[in-house]
Amino acid sequence: MVCLEKQRLLLAASLIALLLAAGCDHSFDPRGPYVKRLVVYSVLSNRSDSQYVRIYTTYNPTGYDPLENTSDTYVRNAKVTMTDDSATYNLKETVIPRDDRSRYSSDLVAYSAYPSPLRPGKQYSLAITSDQGNATATVSVPGKGYIYNNTPYIFVNPRISVEDIPVSVTLSSSAQAYLVRLYINYDLGSGQNVEHRRLEIPSRIDSVGGSFQYTYLFTYPTLTRRPSNINSSLNLVYPWAAYFAIYRGLEAQYAIWYKLTSATFILTQVETNLYNYYNVANGFRDPYSIREDQPDYTNIAGGFGVFGAMVEDSVVVDLQAR
C-alpha cells in the first residue's frame, strides 16, 4: 500500500509540472535583450588636416541575420565638439559619397573638422549630443616618431651590395603598436609623359616550387605590438632577397623605361585605444578554432565604438644622385 501511494503522489506531481510548463513561454532568442545605443567611430590622423567622426545607432533586426538590415542607421543633426589643450573644434555634418553600395545605397554621413591638423603628443576629448543619445571619449595621441636609413647604395646596386636593408626607429612613449613600411619610387617614361609610381617592398619572401619552376610568396608588414622590453628604439631589416625580387621585376617589365628616384620609409604609430580595438577585431580569427564569444572593446562612454589616433612619420632616401 505504501508503494502504491508513492506512485500516485509521483504521478500527481508530474501532471502538475506539465500543466505549469504548458503555461510558460521558454522560447530561445539568440539576439538577447536589445537597448539602442550610439556607435561612434573616429581615428584621428596626421595624414591630412581634416578629422572625421561617424555616428550611428545600434539596430535590432527583425530576424536572426543582422545583414538583412539595408537602411543605414547614421545619426544626423548631432552636436559634435572636439577639444585639445588650447582649442575647441565644432564638427560640421557632411555627406561623403559611398564607394561600396552592395548593402547600403545611401551616402555616408559624417562630421568633419577643417582645418584641424593633428597635434602629436596631445590629448583630445570628444563630446556628442544628439536626440539618439550622448557620448564622450578621450584619446592621447602618440608623439612624433623618428625613422632613419642611410643605405642608398643597396637600392641602386642590389647585385653588388648584397645586404639586408636596415632601418632604425624611435617610438613615442605613448605608442602601443607600430607599423614600418618601405616603398620604392620610380619614374616611368620620359619628358612630359613621365608617370610617378611606387611599389611596397615586402618584409619577407618565400619561394614555392621546384628547381625549374617556382614562384615567390610575399609577406608585408602588419601592425605590431610594442615590445615590452624596450624603451623606444628598434632596429629592423628588410631582407635583400625581397627587395631584389621587386627590383628584377621592374627590370623585366620596363627594361630601360623606368628610373629609380627614391625610397620612402613610413612609420605609423598607434595609441592604446585603436590598437586594442584592432586586436580584438583581428586577433582571434584563425582557421583552426571556433570562438563563440567574440569580445567587444570600446572607449566610448555612453555608447560603443572607438575614438583612436595614429601618427605617421617618414623619411625619403634620394636615389637620383647615385
N, C-alpha and C positions, 0 to 999 in steps of 0.2 A: 504493500500500500504506500509506503514511503517513497519508493522509486516512481510509482505511477504519479504521485502528487508532484514530485520534482519535474517530471516530464511535462506535466500540464503547466507548471509555472514557467518553464523554459519556452514552451510554445506560445504562451500568452505574451511573454517579454519580446519574443521575436516578432509577433504580429504588431505590437505597439511600436517597435523600432521601425518596421516597414512603413507604418502609417505616418510616423514623424518624418521619415526620409522623403516620402512622397510629397510632402508639403513644402520642401525646401528646394531652392534652385542653386545647385553647386556647379553650374556651367563654367568652364575654364576660358578665360580671355587672356591670350598671351600678351596683349598690349598693356595690361595693367591700368592703374588709375591715371587719368590724364589731367594735367594742370597746365594751362597756357603760360609760357614763359618767353621772354625775349631771348633771341640768339644774336650775338654780336661777333663780328669778325673784323679785325683790323691788324695789319702788320705795318708798323712804321718803318720807313727805309730812307736811306740817303741816295737811292738811285735817281730820285727826282726831287723837285721842290714842292710836290703835291702829296698830301696824305689823305687816305680814304678810310671810311668806316662804313660797313654794311650791316644793316639791322633787319632782322626777320623775327617772326614768331614761330614757335613750335606748332604742329598741327596734328590732328587726330584723324587718321584715315578711316573711311567707312568700313573697309575690310582689313585684311591682315598684311597687305603689301603696301609699304609706305611709298613705293614708286608709282602707285596708282594716282597719287595727287599730281595734277598737271597745272595747278594755279600757284604761282609763286606767292610766298607769304611775306613779302617785304613790307616794312613799316614806313609810312610817309608822314610828312608834317611833324617830324620829331625835332626837338631842340637838342643839338649836339655841340658840346664845347670840349675843347682840349686845352690844358694849361701846362706850362712848364714853370721854371722859377722866375721868369721875367715877362711872360706874355700869355694872353688868352686868345685862342683861335675859335671863332664861330664857324662851324662847318655848314656848308650850304648843300641842299638837296640837289642832286644831279642825276641825269639818266645816261647810262653807258650802253652802247649797242652790244647785244649778246651775240657771240660767235656761234655757240652751240645751241641750237633750238630743237634738239631731238626730244626734249622733255618739256621745257618751258618756252612758250612762244613770245612772251613779253620781254622787253629790255630790262637790263639791270638797273636797280635804284640804289644809289649810294650817297654818302655825304662826304664832301671834299673840303679841304682847306688849302688855299693857294693865295699867295706864296707862303709856304711853310717848310723851309729846308730843315731837315732833321739835325739836331744838335747832339753829337755823340757825347756820352758821359752824363747826360741829363736825365731827370725823371719826369715823366709825363703822366698826367691824370686825365681820365675820360669821364664825362658825365652825360647821360642820356635821359631826357624826359619826353614821354610820349603818352598817347591815350591807350597804348597797349601795355604800359608798364615803364618802370625806371630802372636804370642800371648804372654802375660805376666800375672803374678799374684803374689800375696804375701799372706802369712799366718803367724799368730802369734801362736805358739804352746803353749798350756797350760803348766804351771809349774807343778812340782811334787805335787801330792796329797797324803793324808795320810788316812789310814783306820785302825780301831782298834777294837778288840774284845777280851774279857778275860772271856768267859763263857764256857770253855770246858766241864764242868760238865753237861750242858744241852744236849750236843751232846751225851755224853756217857750214861747218865741215864735219858732219857726223861720221863720215867714212874714215877720217883721220883721228878725230877726237872721240874715241870710243869710251865715253864716260857717262855715268848717270848724271842727270841734271839736278843740282842741289837747289834748295830754296830754304831760306831762314825766315821764320815767322815769329812775331811777338804779339801775344794776345792781350786784350784788355782784361783787367781783373774781374769784370762783371760778365765776361763771355762764358756761357755754359757749353757751347759747342762751336765748331768751326768747319769751314769748307775751303779748300785751296784748289783752284782750277788754273790750268795753263792753256793758253791759246797761241797758235802760230798765225801771224797775219801776213798776207801776201797780196800782191797786185797781179791781176790777170789782164793781159792785153797791153796796149801802148797808146800814147797820145791822148786824145780826148775820149777814147773808148776804154779807159782803164776801169776795172772793177776792183773794189777793195773787198777782200774776203778773209774769213778766218776759220780755223778748224781747232777743235778742242783736242788736246793730247791726252790719251788715256793714261791712267795711273798704273795699269797693269796690262800685260799682254800674254796670251797663251796661244799655242799653236795646236791645231787639231788635224789629224790625218796622218798619212804615211810619208815616206821619204820622197815620193814622186809627186804627191799632191796633198796640200794641206791648206788650211785657212786659219786666219787669226781671229781670236776672240778678245775683244777689247773690254776692259772694265774701267769705268770712270768714277772719280771720287764722289763720295756721298757725305752727308753731314755726320760729323764725328764728335763724340762727347770729349770734352776737355779732359786730358789725363789728370788724375788726382795727385800725381807725384811730381808735377812741375808747377812753377810759379807763373811763367808767362812765355818762355821761349821754346820753340820747336825747330828741329832740323829735319826736313823731309827731302825725298828724292823722287824724281820721275825717271823710270828706267829708260836707259838709252835705246833699248830694243823697241819700246813703244813709240818713241819719237822717230826713230829711223824708219819704222814701218809707215808712218804718215808721210815722212819725207820722200821715201821711194814711191809712195802712191801719187804724190804730186808730180814727181818726175815722169812717171809712167803716163799720167793723164794729160799733162800740159806741156811736157818737154821744155822747150826754151821759152814758152809763152807765159811763164809766171816768174815772179821775183819776190823773194822773202823781204819783208820790210821790218818786222819787229816781232817780239814775243811778249805776251801780256800775262802776268800773274795776278790773279784776283783772290783776295782773302775775304771771306764772308764770315762775320761773327754773329752769333745768335744768342739772345739772352735766355734766362731760365724758363719763362712762361712759354715762349714759342717752341723751345726745344722739348719741354715736357709734353706739349700738345702734339708735336710731330712724333715723338717717341711712342706715345700711347696709340696714335693712329696707325703707325707703321711698324712698331717694334715686335708685335706678336703674330704677324701674318706670315707664317712659314708653311710650306707644303706638307709638313709631316705631322701636324697636330690640329685638333679642332678645339676652339675655345668657345664655350657657351657664355662666358662672362666677359664681354668687351667693355673694359673700364672707360669712364669718361674723365676728361680733365678740363677744368675751366678756371679762369681767374676773374670771371665777370661776376660781381656782386649784384644779385637781382636777376640773373639770367645764366645763359650758357654761352660757350664760345671762347675766344681768346683775344686778348689785347697784347700783342707782342712787338718785338723790334729786331731789326737786323741792320748791320753796318757793313759796308763794303769798302775796302781799300785796295789799291792796285799799284803795280809798278810795270813800266814798259821798258823792255830791253831793245835798244836800237840795233838793227842788223844791217842797215844800208851802208854804213861806213866800213864794213868788214870785208 
